[in-house]
Each structure stands twice: as C-alpha cells, then as structure tokens.
Amino acid sequence: MPRINLLPWRDEQRKERQVQFMIGLVGATLIAGLLAFLGYLMFNSMIDGQQRRNDRLRTEIKSLDKQIEEINSLEASKQNFIARMEIIEKLQHARPEIVHVFDEIVKTLPDGTYLTGIKQTDQKFRFDGVAQSSTRVSAFMRNIESSQWLMHPELEVVQADASSGGQSFTVFADEVPNGGDTSAEPAPRPTPGVSRTGVRRGIAP
C-alpha cells in the first residue's frame, strides 16, 4: 500500500489560514478605524451644532435682556408720569381751596391786626403779624378756631414790637381740607392787599 505525506499540504493550509486571519485582522482594524473616524466626525458635527445653538441662545438672551431693560425704563417713566399727573390733579384740586383759605384768613383777622408773613407747609400754616394788643391775638385765634377752613390754632410767641408799638406774634394753624365740604364752589378772590407774603387789615404797619 503506497504512503502519502500530508505534512506539506497541512503546512500550506496553516499558512493560508494565517494569511486569511491577517487579512481579516487588517480589514477589521481598517473598519474599526473608519467607524471611529466617522464617529469623530459625527460627534464634532453634533458639538458644532450645539455650539451654534448655544451662541444663538446667548444672542437671544442678550436681546431679551435689552428688551427687559427697555420695559423697566418704560415702567419707570410711566410711574413718573403717573406721579406728575397726580401732583397736577392735586394742585388743580387745591386751587379753589387756597382761594377759600386766603379769603378765610382775611375774615379771621380782627381789626387792629395785620400779618407780615404767611408760610404754608403741607396742611400747616404759620402766621407772623402785629396786633395792637394781645387781646387782638386772642381774638384772631378764636376766629381761627371757629373758621370753616382753619383749625387748631397754636400761639408760639407774642411780644412787644417797639417799631409799631403793638404786639408781634406767631400763630400756627392747620388747614381743613375742602373746608369740610367737598362740594364747595370756589370763592371770589381776596380783597386787594391779600397775598402769600402778607395780609393786612385794620392798622397799617
């Protein structure tokens, strides 16, 4: 029976398998490298897209911040305008009141008394004047107490006035808003000689 040596064939088969393994390994390495490269490109594209979205969001946020500042500025301007309107309305409402008050001041001054100055702070008046006697000052305060537009008279000082020979005095009084009647109509202007700086009645200074 003839003998057949199979060793060379097995060696060739083993070498062929090694070559195929190396080819497969190289192919797998190439495919893995290609996939890694594609993944790198995809992630870079995703990162770039997200960065563009972030930049757009930052731009929109800045725009919204500017709009908010403009709205706050408009709101502040609105509040200032409303405050000015309220002041104007208050002044318009107080115009007839001051006419009533000055007319009432003339009525409360007794004969022999004149004012050298009037100062108003909010709802409080200060009257500086000269009277022939302290009795005239008392009468002035009683007239204020019974007045419709003035109340709570307070005497701060009364002393002899050498230049006039009478009694100089300082009296404080509060204004009654609307004279206690919101439906009151404006009164005629005070008689000549009445002003914010002085009211005269009776004796001359």
QUIKAGI-V661288 format. One line per field, one symbol per residue. ss: DSSP state (H for helix, E for strand, - for the rest). phi: phi as a letter, one per 40 degrees, with the letter a starting at -180 (. if undefined). Layout:
BEGIN
ss=???
phi=???
END
This chain:
BEGIN
ss=------HHHHHHHHHHHHHHHHHHHHHHHHHHHHHHHHHHHHHHHHHHHHHHHHHHHHHHHHHHHHHHHHHHHHHHHHHHHHHHHHHHHHHHHHHHHHHHHHHHHHHH----EEEEEEEEE--EEEEEEEE--HHHHHHHHHHHH----EEEEEEEEEEEE----EEEEEEEEEE-HHHH-------------E----EEE----
phi=.cbbcccdccccccccccccccccccccccccccccccccccccccccccccccccccccccccccccccccccccccccccccccccccccccdcccccccccccccccdgbabbabbbbfbbbbbbabbcacccccccccccccccbbafcbccaaacbccbgbbcabbbacccdfggaccccdcccccdgbacbabbagccc
END
